[in-house]
Amino acid sequence: MSGKYLSLTSTNITRFFWLFILLLALGLGLYGYNYTNAYLNDKLRTVQTTADQLQKRIDKYRYMTYQIYDNFTGQPLPPDAVSAQEIRLRQDMFYVSKPRKKTDALIFGTHDSSTLDLTLKISAFLDEQWG
């Protein structure tokens, strides 16, 4: 009959107490692991999202740069289409004053009229792109 019932001796109470402490420590460890894993996954997703957005922005700027360098070389503007003035800011530094002022343009160094034409074409393209 003594085998059917759990005896409450000090040895059994101590064993159950140690088992409870072990399970409590195991639960606390698993909780800490789960919390840390969730925190790191959240930070990983944040970094991945930021990297993806940055890559998209770089690709967009790269595409626009290719458009500028592929499409805006060659023919100068007709003299009546040039409605901009160069304002000397410093030695070898010029500000291009133009009618639409969505984008500003600076020219560095010595240049000729084709540089001004190219600057106006690029500025007009960027005005249209950035509306």
N, C-alpha and C positions, 0 to 999 in steps of 0.2 A: 503494500500500500504506500509505502514511502516513496516509491519510484514515480507515482502518478503526479504528485504535488511538488511544486517548486519550494525548496527549503530556503528560508531567509537567514542563512548564516552570514557571518561577516565576510567570509571569502566570496560568496556569491554576490553580495552587495558591492564589494570592491570590484569584482569582475564586471558587473553591469555598469558601475560608475565609469570604469576605464573604457568600456565599450562605448558608452554615451559620449565621453570626451573625445574618443577617436572619431566617432561619426560626426560629432560637432566640428572638429578640426577639419575633417574631410569635406564637409559641407561648406565650411568657411573658405577652404582652399579652392573648391570648385566655383564658388560664388566670385571669389577674387579673380580667378582665371577667366570666367565668363565676362565679368565687367571689363577687365583689361583687354580681352579680345574684342569686345564690342567697341571700346574706345579707340583701339588701334585701327579697326576696320573703318570707323567713321572718319578718322584722320586720313586713312588711305584713300577713301572715296573723295574726300575734300581735295587732296593733293592731285588725284587723277582728274577730277573735274577741272581744277585750275590749270593743269597741264594741257588738257584737251582744249579748253578755251584759248589758252595762250597759243597752242599750235594752230588753231583755226585763225586767230588774229595774224599770226606770222604768215600763214599761207595766203590770207587775203592781202596783206601788205606786199608779199612777194608777187602775187598776181598783178596787183596794181603797178608795181615797179616794172614788171615785164611789159605791161601795157604801155607805160610811159616810154621806156627805152625802145620798144619795137615800133611804136606808132608816131613818135614825135621827133624824128630826125629827118633831115632832108630839106624840103622846100621852105624858104623863108615866107613870112607873112607879107601880104601886099602892104604898101606904105600907108594906105588909107585905113587898114585894119588895126594898125598899131596906135593905140590910144593911151599908152602908158608913158610915164616919165621916170627917169632914174634920178634918185636923190642920193647924193654922196653923203654917207654917214661918217666914214673914216677913210683913210687912205686904202684903196683897193677893197672897199666895202660899199655896196650900193643897195638901196631900198627901192623896189619897183612899186611906184604908185599907180594903181589901175582903177578903173571905174567900179568893178565888183570887188568888194573887200572881204569875201568869205575866207580866203587864204592870203597870207602875206608871202611875199617873195623877196629873197635877198640874193644878191650876186656877189660872190667873193672873187677877188683877183681881177686882173686885166681881162677885158672881153671885147667882143665886137657886136655888131647888130644881130648876128645870128643867135648869139647867146640870149639876147633880150627876146627874140622871137620864140626860142625854145622855152624860155622861162614863162612867157605869156601862154603858150600852148599847154604846158604842164599845169600852170595855175588854173586855166580854164577847165581842164580835165578834172582836176581835183575839186574845183567849185561844183561841177556837175555831180561828181561821185559823192561828195559830202554834203550836198544840197543845202 
